[in-house]
Amino acid sequence: MKKNKWYTKEEFYEAHVEHVLEPHKNMPMSDSSLAKITPTRELSESMLGEMIVNVDCENPKDINF
């Protein structure tokens, strides 16, 4: 995931999956194990919603974590 980038739900989901799987990219892993650690779309959308809940889309400001 990149700093200072606005994500659509789809872009955020794809970036979230990539971010979560990055540490495991060189490990041999079964599809079932991979499925267990891959975030669901619902989880990603929930996380995105929590991060942007206080953003005024008409006048966006930086969010600090």
MINULO-641264 format. One record per residue: residue in three letters; x, y, z of N, C-alpha, C, CB in turn. Coordinates in steps of 0.1 Angstrom, whole numbers, padded with zeros to 4 digits, always signed. Glycine has a CB too. Layout:
BEGIN
AlaXYZXYZXYZXYZ/...
REM end
This chain:
BEGIN
Met+0008-0012+0000+0000+0000+0000+0009+0012+0000-0010+0000+0012/Lys+0004+0022-0007+0013+0035-0008+0007+0046+0000+0013+0039-0023/Lys+0016+0054+0005+0012+0066+0013+0007+0076+0003+0024+0072+0021/Asn-0002+0085+0008-0007+0096+0000-0014+0092-0013+0004+0106-0004/Lys-0021+0081-0013-0028+0076-0024-0042+0073-0020-0021+0063-0030/Trp-0052+0077-0028-0066+0074-0026-0069+0061-0033-0075+0086-0031/Tyr-0076+0052-0026-0079+0039-0032-0094+0038-0034-0074+0028-0023/Thr-0098+0031-0045-0112+0027-0046-0113+0014-0037-0116+0024-0061/Lys-0125+0009-0035-0126-0003-0027-0119-0015-0034-0141-0007-0026/Glu-0120-0015-0047-0113-0026-0055-0098-0025-0054-0117-0026-0069/Glu-0093-0013-0055-0078-0010-0055-0073-0013-0040-0075+0004-0058/Phe-0081-0009-0030-0077-0011-0017-0076-0026-0014-0086-0005-0007/Tyr-0087-0034-0018-0087-0048-0016-0075-0055-0023-0100-0054-0022/Glu-0072-0051-0035-0060-0057-0042-0047-0054-0035-0060-0052-0057/Ala-0046-0041-0031-0034-0037-0024-0032-0044-0010-0033-0022-0022/His-0044-0046-0003-0044-0052+0010-0039-0067+0008-0058-0052+0016/Val-0045-0074-0002-0041-0088-0004-0026-0088-0007-0049-0094-0016/Glu-0021-0080-0016-0007-0080-0020+0002-0077-0007-0004-0069-0030/His-0003-0068+0001+0005-0064+0013+0006-0076+0023-0001-0052+0020/Val-0006-0082+0025-0006-0094+0034+0002-0106+0029-0021-0098+0037/Leu+0002-0108+0016+0008-0120+0011+0023-0118+0008+0002-0124-0002/Glu+0028-0105+0008+0042-0102+0004+0052-0109+0013+0044-0087+0006/Pro+0050-0110+0026+0060-0117+0034+0061-0132+0031+0057-0115+0049/His+0050-0138+0025+0049-0152+0022+0052-0156+0008+0036-0157+0027/Lys+0056-0146+0000+0057-0149-0015+0067-0160-0019+0061-0136-0022/Asn+0077-0162-0011+0087-0172-0015+0085-0185-0007+0101-0167-0013/Met+0075-0186+0000+0072-0199+0008+0063-0208+0000+0066-0195+0021/Pro+0067-0221-0001+0058-0230-0007+0045-0231+0002+0064-0244-0009/Met+0034-0230-0004+0021-0230+0004+0010-0236-0004+0018-0216+0009/Ser+0002-0244+0003-0010-0250-0004-0020-0239-0006-0016-0262+0004/Asp-0029-0242-0015-0040-0232-0018-0049-0230-0006-0049-0237-0030/Ser-0051-0241+0002-0059-0239+0014-0053-0230+0025-0063-0253+0020/Ser-0039-0232+0026-0032-0223+0035-0032-0209+0031-0018-0228+0037/Leu-0030-0207+0018-0030-0194+0012-0044-0187+0014-0027-0194-0003/Ala-0055-0195+0012-0068-0190+0014-0071-0185+0029-0079-0200+0010/Lys-0064-0192+0038-0066-0189+0052-0060-0175+0056-0060-0200+0061/Ile-0049-0172+0049-0042-0159+0053-0046-0147+0044-0027-0161+0053/Thr-0053-0150+0033-0057-0140+0024-0069-0133+0029-0060-0146+0009/Pro-0068-0119+0030-0080-0112+0036-0092-0113+0027-0076-0097+0038/Thr-0104-0113+0033-0116-0113+0025-0119-0099+0020-0128-0119+0033/Arg-0127-0098+0010-0132-0085+0005-0139-0077+0016-0141-0087-0007/Glu-0147-0085+0024-0155-0078+0035-0146-0072+0045-0164-0089+0041/Leu-0135-0080+0049-0125-0074+0058-0119-0062+0053-0115-0085+0062/Ser-0114-0062+0041-0108-0051+0035-0117-0039+0034-0103-0054+0021/Glu-0129-0041+0030-0139-0030+0029-0142-0024+0043-0152-0034+0022/Ser-0142-0033+0053-0145-0028+0067-0133-0020+0071-0147-0040+0076/Met-0121-0024+0069-0109-0017+0072-0109-0003+0065-0096-0025+0069/Leu-0111-0003+0053-0111+0010+0045-0122+0019+0051-0114+0007+0030/Gly-0134+0014+0054-0144+0022+0060-0140+0028+0073-0157+0013+0062/Glu-0133+0020+0081-0129+0026+0094-0118+0036+0092-0123+0014+0103/Met-0110+0035+0082-0099+0045+0080-0105+0058+0074-0089+0039+0070/Ile-0115+0057+0066-0120+0070+0060-0133+0075+0066-0123+0067+0045/Val-0137+0069+0077-0150+0074+0084-0150+0089+0087-0152+0066+0096/Asn-0138+0094+0091-0137+0108+0095-0133+0117+0084-0128+0110+0106/Val-0132+0112+0071-0128+0121+0060-0139+0128+0054-0120+0112+0049/Asp-0138+0141+0053-0148+0149+0046-0145+0148+0031-0149+0164+0051/Cys-0152+0141+0023-0149+0139+0009-0149+0152+0001-0158+0129+0003/Glu-0157+0162+0006-0158+0175-0001-0145+0183+0002-0170+0182+0003/Asn-0139+0180+0013-0127+0188+0017-0118+0178+0024-0131+0200+0027/Pro-0112+0169+0017-0103+0158+0023-0091+0164+0030-0099+0148+0013/Lys-0087+0157+0041-0075+0161+0048-0068+0148+0050-0079+0168+0062/Asp-0055+0150+0054-0047+0138+0057-0052+0131+0069-0032+0142+0059/Ile-0051+0118+0070-0055+0111+0081-0042+0106+0088-0065+0099+0078/Asn-0040+0108+0100-0028+0104+0107-0032+0092+0116-0022+0115+0115/Phe-0024+0082+0115-0026+0070+0124-0015+0069+0134-0026+0057+0116/
REM end
